[in-house]
Amino acid sequence: MRELPLINREQQVLDRIERARRRRPTVREERITLAHGAGGKATHTLIDAVFLEEFRNPLLEPLEDGARFAVDGARLAFTTDSYVVSPLFFPGGDIGDLAVNGTVNDLAVCGARPLYLSAGFILEEGFPVADLRRIAASMARAAAAAGVAIVTGDTKVVGRGKGDGCYITTAGVGVVEREGAFSAAAARPDDVVLVSGPVGEHGVTVMLARGELDISSDVTSDTAALHGLVAALLDATDGVRCLRDATRGGVATVLNEIAAASGTAVIVREEAIPVRRDVRGACELLGIDPLYVACEGRLVAVVDGAEADVALAAMRAHPLGAGAAVIGRVAEDPPGLVLLKTAFGGTRIVDMLVGDPLPRIC
């Protein structure tokens, strides 16, 4: 009897994802809440139930940080993002360099070399022109440092009290010069999970800069453009399966996205996760897990286990990856879950972010 060809694991994973999405997730809330913008469960449900449902197409369905496509033989990546951080200026950065670096990073984790950005501004009546100049200058410096150009944009003004000062929307396009398609669905058992440096610095910085807490700290935002680090990693090994920048929802949300998309388990060692002492201290005082706190200059990489040492060395050789660490591995079971091996020898589930513990951090 002729045997049927085996369906490869990646196709099985994609089929499971498609079946899960056909279950039509629903938004139970009648009105939008802050949690819908926090990057966790509520955000993912909103995206699946509203935007993916209406806009569904093959480029959107992977729900990566950007779309990859070809035009007349040229392979391109395209992404967009919006920035509503409060306060606008914080230690280590501001909304301007955040907008540039965040969009550059979304292109970088698609495996693209960033080229051009757009910038749209929504300004509130009464916003100081001096602050707008400061933001624009910061964006210009960040773009120059990243080697990209801001080539088009738009400006709108809303009435006083309607816009909280300044919001920025950026879009970016880059060229994909390397083979391979990096995807959360590509993770496989025996892969390793790396993070490029200490986590949680941006979220804690913004939280403290809001001035609502009587906590003093020298922590500063980690905002940075990561395309150089990504290039160094990809130059060193072809074993990279997936790249994600850990912004809203933090590293925990990224790991959950990887586990869900690939149908694997991600097992993380608590003692291996790099966290600065002052960040950990602030999180402990507030009852917040650093794994859920946003970064703006850190990436998570899933790499073939055989290439772990090479990948780690390549990241540590780059200034933005000096604090890189292997924090866990990919396993077959239990599929779709992230497990944390605690310092006390126990194991707990790390679920996707629920609620909105740190509003307006990006």
C-alpha positions in Angstrom: 0.0 0.0 0.0 1.4 3.4 -1.0 2.2 5.6 2.0 0.9 9.1 2.1 3.7 11.8 2.4 4.2 13.1 5.9 3.1 16.7 6.5 6.0 18.6 7.9 5.8 20.0 11.4 5.7 23.7 10.2 2.7 23.0 8.1 1.0 21.2 11.0 1.7 24.3 13.2 0.3 26.6 10.6 -2.8 24.5 10.2 -3.4 24.5 14.0 -3.0 28.3 14.1 -5.5 28.7 11.2 -8.0 26.4 12.9 -7.7 28.3 16.2 -8.3 31.6 14.4 -11.4 30.3 12.7 -12.9 29.9 16.1 -13.6 33.7 15.9 -12.4 35.2 19.1 -14.7 37.9 20.4 -14.2 41.2 22.3 -16.4 40.8 25.3 -16.1 44.5 26.4 -18.5 46.9 24.8 -16.0 49.8 24.9 -12.2 50.0 24.5 -10.1 49.9 27.7 -6.5 50.7 28.3 -5.8 47.0 28.5 -6.6 46.8 24.8 -3.4 48.8 24.1 -1.1 47.1 26.6 0.1 44.3 24.3 -1.3 41.4 26.3 -4.4 39.2 26.0 -6.8 42.0 25.5 -4.7 43.4 22.7 -4.4 40.1 20.9 -8.1 39.4 21.2 -8.9 42.8 19.8 -6.5 42.3 16.9 -7.9 38.8 16.1 -11.5 39.6 16.5 -11.7 43.0 14.8 -8.7 43.8 12.7 -7.6 40.4 11.5 -11.2 39.5 10.9 -11.8 42.5 8.6 -8.4 42.8 7.0 -7.4 39.2 6.7 -4.8 38.4 4.0 -1.7 36.2 3.7 0.7 39.1 4.5 -1.1 40.1 7.7 -2.0 36.6 9.0 1.4 35.7 10.5 1.0 38.8 12.8 4.7 39.5 12.9 6.2 42.9 13.6 6.1 43.8 9.9 5.1 42.4 6.5 7.5 40.9 4.1 6.8 40.9 0.3 8.4 41.2 -3.1 8.0 43.9 -5.7 9.5 43.2 -9.1 12.1 40.9 -7.6 13.0 43.3 -4.7 12.3 41.8 -1.3 10.9 44.4 1.1 9.6 44.7 4.7 7.1 47.2 5.8 5.9 48.2 9.3 4.0 50.9 11.2 3.7 51.9 14.8 2.2 54.7 17.0 3.7 56.3 20.1 1.6 57.8 22.9 4.2 57.7 25.8 3.6 59.8 28.9 5.6 61.7 29.9 7.0 62.7 26.5 10.5 63.2 27.9 12.1 60.7 30.2 15.6 59.7 31.3 17.5 58.2 28.4 15.1 59.3 25.7 11.8 60.9 24.6 8.9 60.2 22.3 10.9 61.3 19.3 13.8 58.8 19.4 11.4 56.1 20.6 9.3 56.6 17.4 12.4 56.2 15.2 14.1 53.4 17.1 10.9 51.4 17.5 10.1 51.4 13.8 13.7 50.6 12.9 13.6 47.6 15.3 10.4 46.3 13.8 12.0 46.2 10.4 15.2 44.7 11.9 13.5 41.7 13.5 11.9 41.0 10.0 15.5 40.5 8.8 15.4 43.8 6.9 17.9 46.7 6.5 15.8 49.8 7.4 15.8 52.5 4.7 13.0 55.1 4.9 10.5 56.2 7.5 7.4 58.4 7.6 6.3 60.4 10.5 2.8 61.6 11.4 2.1 64.0 14.2 -1.1 64.6 16.1 -0.6 67.8 18.2 -2.9 69.2 20.8 -3.8 72.9 20.6 -1.5 74.8 23.0 1.4 72.3 22.7 4.7 74.3 23.1 6.6 74.8 19.9 9.8 74.5 21.8 8.9 70.9 22.8 8.0 70.0 19.2 11.4 71.3 18.1 13.0 69.2 20.8 11.2 66.1 19.6 11.9 66.7 16.0 15.6 67.2 16.7 15.7 64.0 18.7 14.1 62.1 15.8 16.6 63.6 13.4 19.5 62.4 15.6 18.0 59.0 16.0 17.4 58.6 12.2 21.0 59.7 11.4 22.4 57.3 13.9 20.3 54.5 12.4 21.2 55.4 8.8 17.6 56.0 7.8 15.8 59.0 6.3 12.4 60.4 7.3 11.0 61.1 3.8 7.4 61.9 4.3 4.8 62.7 6.9 1.7 64.5 8.1 0.6 66.9 10.8 -2.9 67.3 12.4 -3.9 69.5 15.4 -6.8 68.6 17.7 -8.5 70.8 20.2 -7.2 71.6 23.7 -7.7 68.7 26.0 -8.3 66.2 23.1 -4.8 64.9 22.5 -2.5 64.9 25.5 0.2 67.0 23.9 1.8 64.9 21.1 1.2 61.6 19.5 3.5 60.2 16.7 2.8 57.5 14.1 5.7 56.2 12.1 5.9 53.7 9.2 9.1 52.2 7.8 10.3 50.3 4.8 13.4 48.2 4.5 15.1 45.8 2.1 15.4 42.1 2.9 18.9 41.1 1.8 19.2 37.7 3.5 17.6 34.3 2.8 15.2 33.0 5.4 11.9 34.1 6.9 12.0 34.7 10.6 8.7 33.7 12.3 7.4 32.8 15.7 5.9 29.7 14.0 9.4 28.5 13.1 10.5 27.7 16.7 11.3 24.0 17.1 12.1 21.7 20.1 15.7 21.9 21.2 16.0 25.5 20.0 17.4 28.0 22.6 15.9 31.4 23.6 18.2 34.4 24.0 17.6 37.9 25.2 20.0 40.7 24.1 20.3 42.3 27.6 18.7 43.3 30.9 14.9 43.5 30.6 12.4 46.0 31.9 14.4 49.2 31.9 12.2 51.3 29.6 9.0 50.5 31.3 10.4 51.2 34.8 12.0 54.4 33.6 8.8 55.8 32.2 6.8 54.6 35.2 9.1 56.5 37.6 9.3 59.6 35.3 5.6 60.0 35.7 6.3 61.3 39.2 3.4 59.4 40.8 5.7 57.2 42.9 8.1 58.2 45.6 10.9 56.1 44.3 14.3 57.4 43.2 16.5 55.5 40.8 19.2 56.0 38.2 17.6 53.6 35.7 17.3 55.0 32.2 15.4 53.8 29.1 17.1 51.2 26.9 15.7 52.8 23.7 18.1 52.0 20.9 18.1 50.9 17.2 18.9 47.2 17.0 19.5 46.6 13.3 23.2 46.6 13.8 22.9 43.9 16.5 20.6 41.9 14.3 23.0 42.1 11.4 25.9 40.9 13.6 23.8 37.9 14.7 22.7 37.0 11.2 26.3 37.3 10.0 27.4 34.8 12.6 24.8 32.1 12.1 22.1 30.9 9.8 20.4 29.1 12.7 18.1 32.0 13.7 14.4 31.0 13.7 12.7 34.0 15.1 13.4 37.6 16.2 11.1 39.8 18.3 11.7 43.1 20.0 10.2 43.0 23.5 8.1 46.1 23.7 4.5 46.2 25.1 3.8 43.2 27.3 7.6 42.6 27.7 9.5 39.3 27.2 6.7 37.2 28.7 4.3 38.2 26.0 6.9 37.6 23.2 7.5 34.1 24.6 3.8 33.3 24.7 3.4 34.5 21.1 6.2 32.1 20.1 4.8 29.2 22.0 1.3 29.7 20.6 2.4 30.2 17.0 4.8 27.3 16.9 2.8 24.8 19.0 5.7 24.2 21.3 6.6 24.9 24.9 9.0 27.6 26.0 10.9 26.7 29.2 12.7 29.6 30.9 15.1 29.7 33.8 14.4 32.5 36.2 18.0 32.9 37.4 19.2 33.2 33.7 17.0 36.3 33.0 19.1 39.4 33.2 17.5 42.2 35.3 19.2 45.2 36.7 19.1 45.4 40.5 17.3 48.8 40.6 14.8 47.6 38.0 14.1 44.4 40.0 13.8 46.5 43.2 11.3 48.8 41.7 9.3 45.9 40.3 9.3 44.2 43.7 8.0 47.3 45.5 5.2 47.6 43.0 4.4 43.9 42.7 5.3 43.8 39.0 7.1 40.9 37.2 10.0 42.3 35.1 9.2 39.8 32.4 6.0 41.8 31.6 7.7 45.2 31.6 8.4 46.8 28.3 11.8 47.2 26.7 12.7 49.4 23.8 16.2 48.3 23.0 16.1 44.5 23.7 15.3 41.6 21.4 14.4 38.0 21.9 15.9 35.5 19.5 15.1 31.8 19.0 18.1 30.0 17.6 18.9 26.4 16.7 20.3 24.8 19.8 23.5 23.7 18.0 24.2 27.4 17.2 23.6 28.7 20.8 27.2 29.5 21.6 27.9 31.1 18.3 24.8 33.3 18.6 25.5 34.3 22.1 29.1 35.3 21.3 28.0 37.3 18.3 25.4 39.2 20.4 27.8 39.9 23.3 30.4 41.2 20.8 28.1 44.0 19.9 27.7 47.0 22.2 23.9 46.6 22.3 24.2 42.9 23.2 26.9 43.0 25.8 24.4 41.7 28.4 22.9 39.0 26.2 22.0 35.7 27.9 20.5 32.3 27.0 17.3 32.3 29.2 15.6 29.1 28.1 14.8 26.5 25.5 12.0 25.3 23.3 10.4 21.9 24.1 7.7 19.8 22.6 5.4 19.7 25.6 3.3 21.2 27.0 2.4 22.8 23.6 1.5 26.5 23.6 2.7 27.2 27.2 5.5 29.1 28.7 7.0 27.7 31.9 9.3 29.4 34.3 11.8 27.3 36.4 12.0 29.4 39.5 15.1 30.0 41.6 13.5 27.9 44.4 13.2 24.8 42.2 9.5 25.1 41.3 7.8 25.6 38.0 5.0 28.1 37.2 3.1 29.1 34.1 4.0 32.5 32.6 0.8 33.6 30.9 0.3 36.4 28.5 -0.1 39.9 30.1 -3.6 40.4 31.5 -4.7 44.0 32.2 -2.6 47.1 32.0 0.0 47.4 34.8 2.1 50.1 33.1 -0.1 52.4 30.9 1.4 54.7 28.2 4.9 53.3 28.1 5.4 53.5 24.4 
